[in-house]
Amino acid sequence: MNLPEDLRYSQDHEWIKVEGDVATIGITDYAQSELGDIVFVEVPTVGETLSKGDTLGTIEAVKTVADVYMPVDGEVLEMNADLESTPELINQDPYGKGWIARIKLSDPAQLEELLTADKYKELINA
């Protein structure tokens, strides 16, 4: 199971990477493996401000549909346009080319509430 140490994780299986006041969000390797083959990704609207716990987007896999939740408050700056034509990037590279959205953080203190890689490993019993 691939769990980069430099990321923070939510209990809902999202990851977040912070660079300054911008954060990139995606789903974890564990989450994509549980979903199976991803066939469609609905991503957020740029400019939309969302709160922690709000639905950021939806991922459709062959066998199920899953929501992606905001791990922190923020404004959507960018969505990964490549996912429209190549949603399987999430399966192939969940921490790289399979990112879902970039947001401007509203409250950086919320990052402290997220899980470290070690705590996330405990959550998924890895």
N, C-alpha and C positions, 0 to 999 in steps of 0.2 A: 504494500500500500504506500503510495507516494504522498507524503505530507511535508511540504517545505516548512522549515523552521521559521522563516522570516514572515510568515503570514499569520493572521488571526482567523479563527473559525467560529461559526455560530452553531448553536445546537440544532439548527435546521439544515446543516450541511452546506452552508455557503462559506466561501473564503473571501478575505479582503486583504488587499495589499495597499499600504498607504505611502504616498510620495508627496510630502508637503501637505497641502490641504485637499489633495485629490486622491481618491481611493478607487481601485479597480476591484470589481466584484465578479465572482463566478461560483460554480458549484464544485465541490470536492471530488477527488478521484473516487472516493467511496460512493458518493451520491450517483455519479455517472455510471458506475458499475452496477449499482442496484437498479437503476432505471433501464439499463440495456441500450439497445440501438436507438439513438435520438434522431427523430425525423423532422421535427419542426420546433422552432424557438420563437416565441412572441416576446419581444423586448419592449422596454419602456419608451415613453415619449421624451425626447430631449427637452429640457426646460421644466419638466415636472418635478415638484418638490415632494418627497415621500418621507414618511416617518419610519422609525425602527419598527419592524413587524409588518409593514405594508407589503403588498404583493408587488414585486419588482418586475416579474414576468412569468411566463409559463413555458414549460418544456414538455413537449410531446414525444414520447417514446413509442416503440411498437406496441408495448403492452399496457402503458399507462400514461397519465398526464400528471405533472407535478408543478406546483407553484414554486417560484423562487422568491424568497423574502428579503427585505432590506435588513441587513445586520446593524445598521446605524441610520440616523437621520441624514438626509442630504438631497441635493438637487442633481438630477440626471444631466450630465454634460455631454455624454457620448454613449452610443450603443455600438455593439460590434456588428457592423453591417455584413461582415463575412458569414455570420450565422444564418442570414436569410437564404443564401444559396448553398451553404455547407454546414448544416447544423451538427453534423457528426464531428466537427472540430472539438466539441465538448468531450466526446468519447476519446478522441485521439490525443488531445493536449489540454486537459481541463485547467491547468495552471498557466498556460501560455496563450496560444492562439484561440482557445475556447473560452476566453473571458466573455462576460455578458454585458457589463456596463461600467462606465466610469462616472463617479459622482464627486461633487464638491461637498466635503464634510460640513455639517452644520454644528456638530458638537463632538470634537475630537476626544473628549473625556469618555464617550461611550465605548471607545476602543478597549478600555480597561475591563469592560464587562464581557468581552469576547474571550474565547478559549485559546490557549497556546496550543501548539502542535501536540505536546504531551497530554494535555487535558482532553483534546479532541480524540486522541488515540484511546484514552480511557472510555470516552463516550461510545465509541464504535467497537470497543473490545478488540482493538488491533494489537 
